[in-house]
């Protein structure tokens, strides 16, 4: 769950269990600290669903977050808000909470850091998905119970206009549930099918990770080596000499994001992986490499460039030849948005009036090694 981009038309491999909402009496009390106060304030306005109150809160306490306001609004619609399950860590300036989506069973670690001096403005939010283990593990269901629960849950989401896409669950390589819902194109009234191609978003990173480790296995890459050993002409020598291949794979290199004002301004001109490097290659690390975890699209973008450099192939050709073809993934790719791709769905997002509108104007020119390709539930 990278809590960023939510699109109505998504392909999903879903294992939904009906989760009961937690009563307020079950929720833990937050400590009396500046960090906890800010976390509580954001959760209250986020969960309430009042857009203007949330905007006012961010303007006062975390202005830079307003760049992601629309994405955060989509996150609210998709999750229904968050309940706090547990306080994992707490100091005066940082709190780490375990939270659960109200419309599902996904749990995540939610971290909030604030400035040490009053008024304790928020420095950073972080969400990190966690598996449900230990006291929060979901009880095992039989196959029939799983299918029944899944069907019920998806029907609820479709009825609430929160899901349109395709769902496939397989056991031992054979589907036990496969069904498509809603429109792939609302304007043309084209329905979704099991062969509809949905944009994968950050799931594309899996292919980049596989490609990277294939090259490690072949002895062409060293996980412990700084990426500057391979991209010898990289602009910022400081980051190139310190961030390792392994750190980029694990989001611990401090290489930062690719989204924001610079991306919005140059979106349609960013046509190749090298175009992103030209735009962001002068930046230094956001923290000492290896010292913390922070989701980094740019790190995976760079891994794609390294795949090209080391393999001698274009990134898209490499993943096609070494991953998609061997796996029989005949409907998966990353063709540019200005090219016609058969069965590719239209993605949607909510407008200010709460109606669904195409998300074309937010998409990159082409999927990258950091995300944005497309596939089908049958390929995945």
Number of C-alpha atoms within 10 A of each C-alpha: 12 14 17 14 17 22 24 24 27 26 28 16 14 12 15 17 20 13 15 10 13 13 8 9 7 10 12 12 12 17 15 11 15 24 27 26 17 23 23 16 15 19 16 16 19 22 17 14 15 12 16 10 15 23 18 14 17 20 13 12 19 20 15 13 16 15 12 13 16 17 17 19 21 20 19 22 17 21 19 17 20 22 22 23 18 16 18 12 11 18 14 17 20 22 24 22 22 21 22 24 19 20 20 18 20 18 23 24 18 21 21 22 23 25 16 15 9 8 11 18 20 24 17 14 14 16 21 16 16 13 11 13 8 7 6 11 9 13 6 9 11 8 12 10 12 18 19 13 17 20 16 14 19 18 15 13 14 14 10 9 12 17 20 23 27 27 24 21 20 12 9 6 7 9 11 14 16 17 14 19 18 19 19 28 18 16 10 8 10 14 16 24 21 18 17 25 30 27 27 21 20 19 15 22 23 15 19 26 20 14 22 26 20 16 18 14 11 10 9 14 21 19 16 11 16 19 25 21 16 19 16 11 10 18 17 15 15 14 24 22 16 18 24 23 27 19 24 27 20 17 21 23 28 25 30 20 18 19 14 10 10 11 18 14 10 15 18 15 12 18 16 15 21 15 13 21 19 12 14 19 19 14 15 17 17 13 15 15 19 17 11 12 16 19 20 20 22 23 25 29 24 24 25 27 22 22 27 17 14 14 16 10 13 16 22 17 13 18 21 19 12 14 17 18 12 11 12 11 16 14 20 20 22 20 17 16 16 8 8 9 15 10 18 20 24 22 22 21 21 19 14 11 6 9 9 16 16 18 15 13 10 12 16 21 20 20 25 28 30 27 23 23 24 24 24 27 24 21 15 14
